[in-house]
Each structure stands twice: as structure tokens, then as C-alpha cells.
Amino acid sequence: MTANLFDIYAPHPEPSELTAFSQNKLDRQAEYRQDDCVEKALAVEGTHILAFTGSRLILKHDGQILDPLFAAYELAELKPDFDNAILLGYRETGEPRVAVPVLISADDLSAQYKPTEPRALFRDSLIEEELLGEVAQAVALINWNSANKFCGKCGSPTEMKIGGYKRVCTKCEHMMFPRTDPVVIMLTVDLERDSCLLGRSHHFQEGMYSCLAGFVEPGETIENAVRRETVEESGILVGRVRYHASQPWPMPHSLMIGCYGEAKSTDITIDPQEMQDVRWFTRAEAAAMLDAGPDAKHFAPVRGAIAHRLLRDWIEWSEERSGKA
Amino acid sequence: MTANLFDIYAPHPEPSELTAFSQNKLDRQAEYRQDDCVEKALAVEGTHILAFTGSRLILKHDGQILDPLFAAYELAELKPDFDNAILLGYRETGEPRVAVPVLISADDLSAQYKPTEPRALFRDSLIEEELLGEVAQAVALINWNSANKFCGKCGSPTEMKIGGYKRVCTKCEHMMFPRTDPVVIMLTVDLERDSCLLGRSHHFQEGMYSCLAGFVEPGETIENAVRRETVEESGILVGRVRYHASQPWPMPHSLMIGCYGEAKSTDITIDPQEMQDVRWFTRAEAAAMLDAGPDAKHFAPVRGAIAHRLLRDWIEWSEERSGKA
């Protein structure tokens, strides 16, 4: 068979699939959400619930076992807020999956419950990939709904509709839909020197370096956002941009758009307001950082992070192409 | 030189550049926006202003010439709302570019002014590409600011900050940032039958067919959004997904993410609620539709639309690869 437009070389056919939070297999039935869909879902026997305090998933723990799935009756003592429950979708078995915020704070939960931030869920592999994807969807929607209790146009209270995917103003009827913030995250590569550009923000763990990143601005293409953010944070000029992978990132409701950028300059000038350090790493250095732990002098983000994916795939790509693998 | 990760074949090195609204060359100085930046920009002699009534750009017209650039004094009779003015950025000459909403409605403007929707600006080529990019940025920000006059968390009034890129609640200090909605738009291709999938919504102009499209949902990768929207609207299963181009789309503030999808089935089942028709077109049919006008039985979106780009590049791609071009 001759090459076609889908035959572009990459170390994996769909790198997005290898990022944390991406394995959501629910049938969302996005076009068929009704105002009573949560109520109907909760009435289905065997419906399992993901419960959240703020944006933290509540895990039941009983010795070694962590269980994120609640039956409705198990929620009673956690003050479930069913009026703000969200229908995520349906499992392959037909079982609905519902997310329920609870009104008890993380600090007031008894010891048998472990409230956990999404980041820790994937970093510590506390729940399986598919559930992680469901959590990403749930947290993004919980965050959006809780930040839009009032109408931005007139200040009146809004009401949740169609299972958490719309809010309507009780006075002016302004409609609001869930928000997803596109963020570009890029590995800028110097092809000649076989090096990549990594940096650290002031809030990073000591020793950690990652890809540069930033929000796509209004009126900007993905490629222009990659070039603007890179030059702003590092002074490095970027030419060609290649999309590689995307990842849902529910802090609070982003879509990470992972790209490679081709470096067109080498001298780094950092923006000290935003970055603590930006530097070039050779392929060998970057490879070592992927496998190093947080005790190493320099280390990269953990597996599941899209920055890890961009780095690892660049290394594998280079090795395979140069015949070293 | 051996192939590197940026050497992937496409009819154009960066197809995003060929979409309308993408040619914004302003230096945004995104990290250095201050609360007095608009005031300072307006004080610079020779600053030009883009003026808007709602989301329509106001063009001055004097016989045949349409001019979108106002000096501050020229705005006086249009009731300029300088408190809600936005600093877009700086031209290469150092000249600041400011967007100013006016309080006079489109209907009340005198005949020398022509208020024009962004879509008409590009469809009728009324202003140059670079200005079109500035308009995309301006309209997205005007739309976002006007929809967020009140705090979503507590309902109190919000205040515009840093030239229109932040709003802060006057009571609870909740901070809000501009919103950009990622939308996937995809040309699904049947490689074996050399055909592509196009559809029409109920509101389309008679005869027009375009790519399927839809908002990326919370907790979804780009690839999964392409597959979900395609199967929802057409019943067609998609396998591999390839990103191709992106486009700012300021109605009200979207980022179009253009992809190719590889069809894995052929039998179409439309969702009659959302689509009026979806069908397969051969490459020859699609090529004819690109060059046909609105009087033709079937025609495709105009040049500048990302759907046009996806179609034209698929056709060129196929022709070059099969040796026909």
C-alpha cells in the first residue's frame, strides 16, 4: 500500500492515548441530554457514583484497598448535593456514571475517606486509567458549574440544566456552556545540536524541568501560540510547529495541546517573572531525566504527563530514525 | 539531509496560515499588560483604533474606500466606551492597536459607517488579512468581557483589568480570564473509495456542504472529540486522526482545530436533530464544489474557512501523491 495522509511516522499511532486522563470511554450521548437525565440515571439500579469535595475525588479506603465508586445510599453521611450532580455518560454495560459533589469539606471527612486531587490520582496510580478519564470530565464540569452560579450578563442566579452541561440565567435567560481552556505545551528541539528546551517555573519541585506552556490567547492559532509562548518565556525563536498529542487537564478545565517546535535560535533569555530557569538539554541528558526520580539533580515530569510523552517520543523518534534502537 | 520530525508531507508548510483570521502579527506583550496600558496606548500619537458596535467592526466608507482605522478624535460622535477599551498589542512600528466598543447601536449609525460582522469581513475580503487577525482578537475579547460583567461565583459586578485580559470581582475578588472554546472540525476520508464526508446543518445556505464540527467536551482529547462528533452526526466510525490546521473563529470566541479522520465504516445514519443531510462526495465532486458558487447544486465553504482548507489540501494531497498534479 502506498503512503496516505494518515501514514506519518510517530513512535505511537496515537500518543494522546498514552497521556493520563485521556482514557474516558463513556458514551456521553451529548446530543440527548435532558433536564431529568441525572434523576433517571440515579434511579437505575447499580448506578455508581464518583463523589467530590471541591475538586478532590473521595476514595473509600479499607486497609489497602482504595475504592472510588459509591452507591447512592453510601453517600448519605457525606451530605450529597444531588441538585448539582452531573451525568457523565454511560459505560459499555449501559450503566450510567454520575458525579456528585458533597457538602462536607475535605477536612471534616472521617478517616475512612481519602479526598484526593486529580494530580495525585495519576501520579500515584491510585485508580485505573479509565476511571481517571471519568474523573477529568467530572472535575472540569464541577469546577465550571461552581464558578458560574450567577449570570455574567446580569448578576442573577443561574440554574443547572441537562445534567450539568448548560446553565441558564433565571432572569435574563442567558445560556452558558462548559468551558475548556486550550493550552499549548511544547518541546522545542534544536535539530542540529540534538537538544531540547526545558524550563522550570518558580513553583516547581526542586530539580524538575518540563516543557514550556501557556494558554492560547484570543484570536491566535495553535502554531502562533507555540511561537509566542516560547519566545516570551525563553527568548528562543521557533519555526515549524508539529502537533503531537492532546490531554484533558482538569485543573480547572484545560485541554493541553502538545506540540514540537523547531528552534531557530540558541541564545536563551528568560522572563524572570515567569520562569526560574530555562536551558538546553541533550538527548542523553533528557533521556536520563525521564528515568530519574525526584532525588536526582534534574528530572522530568512523570509518565502520564503530556510533557513526559513529548520528551519520551522525541527520544524514541530520534533513536529509531538514527538506527540506534 | 535525512527526514526529521518536522518533515511531514502536506501541501503547505503551515496550513493554519492560510485560514482567515490567522494573520495577526501584533506583539501582544502578554506578560507585561498593566492596568493603565490602554490609557498609555491611547496617549501615543498616531494610535489607530478598531471600533465595534456589539461584535461588528465599524468601517468608515467614503465612496469606494472602506477604512477600519479610527483616530481617537474620529470616534467622538459614536459614543466611544473607553472604559471598556482593549489593548490588542503593538505593530512592528511600535504603534499600539486598541479596540474600542461604542455605545451607539448598528441601526443608529449614520450612512458613512458600515457595521460589519467578522464573517462578512473575510467572505467579502473587505479588509486585509492582518487586520482580520486583529479583528478576531478584538471581537473574542469584546464578546468575553461583555458576557462577564458580573461574577459567576457571587453575582457582584466585575472590573476589567490589564487592558481587557482579566476581570476581577469587586466583592469576592474572584479572577476571570478570557475564554477560548476549542472546536474540532474534521474532514473524514474514506481512503479506499477516495471520498470524503460532508454535511449540512439546518441553518446552512441552500446547497452548501461543509465539514462536520463540534465543541471539544470537558475531559476529552482532540482525537476522541473528532471520533465522537463524527459518529454522533453521521454514524460513521473514525479510526486514525491527523491534526492539520487551526483557526481563530471569533463567533463568539472559538479556536477551530482542523483534523482529518480515517473512515472505518461507510453507512451514514444522520442525527436529524442536528443535521439536515450528510453524504459522501468523491474527490472530483469535492473539487468541483470548491470552485462552485452559491448558485451551484452543491458548493463548499469559501476560501479562508478552515473547512475549505481541509478540503482543498486533501484534494491537492491526493493529486500530488497519485502523480496527477
Interface residues (C-beta under 8 A of the other chain):
Chain A: T2 A3 N4 L5 F6 I8 Y9 P13 E14 S16 E17 T19 F21 S22 N24 R28 A30 E31 G133 E134 A136 Q137 A138 V139 A140 L141 W144 S146 A147 N148 K149 F150 C151 G152 K153 C154 G155 S156 P157 T158 H174 F177 P178 R179 T180 D181 P182 V189 L191 G214 F215 V216 E217 P218 G219 E220 T221 I222 E223 N224 R228 E232 R240 V241 R242 Y243 A245 S246 Q247 P248 P250 H253 L255 I257 Y260 E262 D271 Q273 E274 W314 W317 R321
Chain B: T2 A3 N4 L5 F6 I8 Y9 P13 E14 S16 E17 T19 F21 S22 N24 R28 A30 E31 G133 E134 A136 Q137 A138 V139 A140 L141 W144 S146 A147 N148 K149 F150 C151 G152 K153 C154 G155 S156 P157 T158 H174 F177 P178 R179 T180 D181 P182 V189 L191 G214 F215 V216 E217 P218 G219 E220 T221 I222 E223 N224 R228 E232 R240 V241 R242 Y243 A245 S246 Q247 P248 P250 H253 L255 I257 Y260 E262 D271 Q273 E274 W314 W317 R321
